[in-house]
Amino acid sequence: SNFLISALEKSGRNEYVLPLCAKEAKITGSWVRYVERLIGAKKYDEARKAAEEGIQQVGKKYPGIARTLREHIAKLAEKSGDYDSIVFLRQEEFLASPCLKNYNKLIESAAKTKSETTIRDWALKFLETGNAHIKGEQKNPQKGKERHSKNFPEYEVLIDIADKKKDADKVMHWYRQSYAKNRWFSGKHAQVAGAIAGKYPDEALKIWCELAENQIALTKPSAYETAVGYLKQVRDIYRNTHRTKEWESYVAVLRETNKKKTRF
């Protein structure tokens, strides 16, 4: 198809290109090329309809294609001043992939429709319960409850949002809940410790010490270097809370416990 499109363009038969791309998209899922060709031809309404059709056809199978098509729809909607549609798109995007980045995009779009508070409450409720239903004028996007029910609450995203807002209480709240349920984290412990150190120094100390000691137990030079980074955080908290003697005592115990690990 690439060669055929090139041949059509070079022979001046451009009127055949869009029909070819339209036919190909339905067979192979090449919706992005078709939509971008329509945009290039300034056929914006057709481009938007094609993008929506593409999401319906291949969105679940190819989330990357759906993501690109949503971005094109968002740009087209912004061009026409249809900000409500952008919010709807960002809701769908957030349901498909709950994360801080998509949350920020959702809230940013909601600000343009003066629905920021409503949408924020909806997003947080979804992250906490998995319930995608909302009240009021906003439509309910694709139901994400069935797809994500095992992952709720979405502790990592809730912690990210609380950390961004510098809300140590919320970070601590969600961390405690997740820890009690033995939920796995992808590197969130250090982030949590840094976020709560000012208000919950003892809790932060527990996290930093555990991280450091886990690294020391690996008995590898690279792990020792990582452990030292964590221990510096421990030292700073002890110093900031005027507990230097406790720090010195902790270091002494570490040295004695690990005295055979000369590299450490």
NORLIN-V937241 format. One record per backbone hydrogen bond with DSSP energy under -1.0 kcal/mol. NH is the residue of the N-H (numbers start at 1). CO is the residue of the C=O. E is the energy in kcal/mol with one decimal. If there is no record, write none. Layout:
# NORLIN-V937241
nh:NH co:CO e:E
nh:NH co:CO e:E
This chain:
# NORLIN-V937241
nh:5 co:1 e:-2.8
nh:6 co:2 e:-2.2
nh:7 co:3 e:-2.5
nh:8 co:4 e:-2.6
nh:9 co:5 e:-2.4
nh:10 co:6 e:-2.4
nh:11 co:7 e:-1.5
nh:12 co:9 e:-1.3
nh:13 co:8 e:-2.9
nh:16 co:13 e:-1.8
nh:17 co:14 e:-1.6
nh:20 co:16 e:-1.5
nh:21 co:17 e:-2.6
nh:22 co:18 e:-2.6
nh:23 co:19 e:-2.2
nh:24 co:20 e:-2.7
nh:25 co:21 e:-2.4
nh:26 co:22 e:-1.3
nh:28 co:24 e:-3.4
nh:29 co:25 e:-1.8
nh:31 co:29 e:-2.0
nh:34 co:30 e:-1.4
nh:35 co:31 e:-2.9
nh:36 co:32 e:-2.7
nh:37 co:33 e:-2.2
nh:38 co:34 e:-2.1
nh:39 co:35 e:-2.4
nh:40 co:36 e:-2.2
nh:41 co:37 e:-1.5
nh:42 co:39 e:-1.8
nh:43 co:38 e:-2.8
nh:44 co:42 e:-1.1
nh:47 co:43 e:-2.2
nh:48 co:44 e:-2.3
nh:49 co:45 e:-2.1
nh:50 co:46 e:-2.5
nh:51 co:47 e:-2.4
nh:52 co:48 e:-2.3
nh:53 co:49 e:-2.3
nh:54 co:50 e:-2.6
nh:55 co:51 e:-2.2
nh:56 co:52 e:-1.9
nh:57 co:53 e:-2.1
nh:58 co:54 e:-2.9
nh:59 co:55 e:-1.7
nh:62 co:58 e:-3.4
nh:66 co:62 e:-2.0
nh:67 co:63 e:-2.3
nh:68 co:64 e:-1.9
nh:69 co:65 e:-2.5
nh:70 co:66 e:-2.4
nh:71 co:67 e:-1.8
nh:72 co:68 e:-1.8
nh:73 co:69 e:-2.4
nh:74 co:70 e:-2.7
nh:75 co:71 e:-2.2
nh:76 co:72 e:-2.3
nh:77 co:73 e:-3.0
nh:78 co:74 e:-2.4
nh:79 co:75 e:-2.1
nh:80 co:76 e:-1.4
nh:82 co:77 e:-3.0
nh:83 co:81 e:-1.5
nh:87 co:83 e:-2.0
nh:88 co:84 e:-2.1
nh:89 co:85 e:-2.4
nh:90 co:86 e:-2.7
nh:91 co:87 e:-2.1
nh:92 co:88 e:-2.2
nh:93 co:89 e:-2.6
nh:94 co:90 e:-2.3
nh:95 co:91 e:-2.5
nh:96 co:92 e:-2.3
nh:97 co:93 e:-2.0
nh:103 co:99 e:-2.2
nh:104 co:100 e:-2.7
nh:105 co:101 e:-1.9
nh:106 co:102 e:-2.0
nh:107 co:103 e:-2.6
nh:108 co:104 e:-2.4
nh:109 co:105 e:-2.0
nh:110 co:106 e:-2.2
nh:111 co:107 e:-1.7
nh:113 co:110 e:-1.3
nh:115 co:110 e:-2.2
nh:119 co:115 e:-2.7
nh:120 co:116 e:-2.5
nh:121 co:117 e:-2.3
nh:122 co:118 e:-2.1
nh:123 co:119 e:-2.8
nh:124 co:120 e:-2.6
nh:125 co:121 e:-2.2
nh:126 co:122 e:-2.3
nh:127 co:123 e:-2.3
nh:128 co:124 e:-1.9
nh:129 co:125 e:-2.6
nh:130 co:126 e:-2.2
nh:148 co:144 e:-2.0
nh:149 co:145 e:-1.1
nh:151 co:148 e:-2.5
nh:154 co:127 e:-2.8
nh:155 co:153 e:-1.8
nh:158 co:154 e:-2.4
nh:159 co:155 e:-2.7
nh:160 co:156 e:-2.2
nh:161 co:157 e:-2.5
nh:162 co:158 e:-2.3
nh:163 co:159 e:-2.8
nh:164 co:160 e:-2.3
nh:165 co:161 e:-1.6
nh:166 co:163 e:-1.4
nh:167 co:162 e:-2.8
nh:168 co:166 e:-1.0
nh:171 co:167 e:-2.2
nh:172 co:168 e:-2.6
nh:173 co:169 e:-2.4
nh:174 co:170 e:-2.7
nh:175 co:171 e:-2.2
nh:176 co:172 e:-2.5
nh:177 co:173 e:-1.9
nh:178 co:174 e:-2.4
nh:179 co:175 e:-2.7
nh:180 co:176 e:-2.3
nh:181 co:177 e:-1.2
nh:182 co:179 e:-1.3
nh:183 co:178 e:-2.5
nh:187 co:185 e:-1.0
nh:192 co:188 e:-2.9
nh:193 co:189 e:-2.7
nh:194 co:190 e:-2.2
nh:195 co:191 e:-1.9
nh:196 co:192 e:-2.1
nh:197 co:193 e:-1.1
nh:200 co:196 e:-3.9
nh:204 co:200 e:-2.3
nh:205 co:201 e:-2.5
nh:206 co:202 e:-1.9
nh:207 co:203 e:-1.7
nh:208 co:204 e:-2.8
nh:209 co:205 e:-2.9
nh:210 co:206 e:-2.1
nh:211 co:207 e:-2.6
nh:212 co:208 e:-2.6
nh:213 co:209 e:-2.8
nh:214 co:210 e:-2.2
nh:215 co:211 e:-1.7
nh:216 co:212 e:-2.4
nh:217 co:213 e:-1.9
nh:218 co:215 e:-1.3
nh:219 co:216 e:-1.7
nh:224 co:220 e:-2.4
nh:225 co:221 e:-2.0
nh:226 co:222 e:-1.7
nh:227 co:223 e:-2.6
nh:228 co:224 e:-2.3
nh:229 co:225 e:-1.5
nh:230 co:226 e:-1.7
nh:231 co:227 e:-2.7
nh:232 co:228 e:-1.9
nh:233 co:229 e:-1.0
nh:234 co:230 e:-1.8
nh:235 co:231 e:-2.9
nh:236 co:232 e:-2.4
nh:237 co:233 e:-2.0
nh:238 co:234 e:-2.3
nh:239 co:235 e:-2.5
nh:240 co:236 e:-2.8
nh:241 co:237 e:-1.7
nh:242 co:239 e:-1.6
nh:243 co:238 e:-3.3
nh:247 co:243 e:-1.6
nh:248 co:244 e:-2.5
nh:249 co:245 e:-2.2
nh:250 co:246 e:-2.3
nh:251 co:247 e:-2.5
nh:252 co:248 e:-2.0
nh:253 co:249 e:-2.1
nh:254 co:250 e:-2.4
nh:255 co:251 e:-2.7
nh:256 co:252 e:-2.2
nh:257 co:253 e:-2.9
nh:258 co:254 e:-2.1
nh:259 co:256 e:-1.1
nh:261 co:258 e:-1.8
nh:262 co:260 e:-1.6
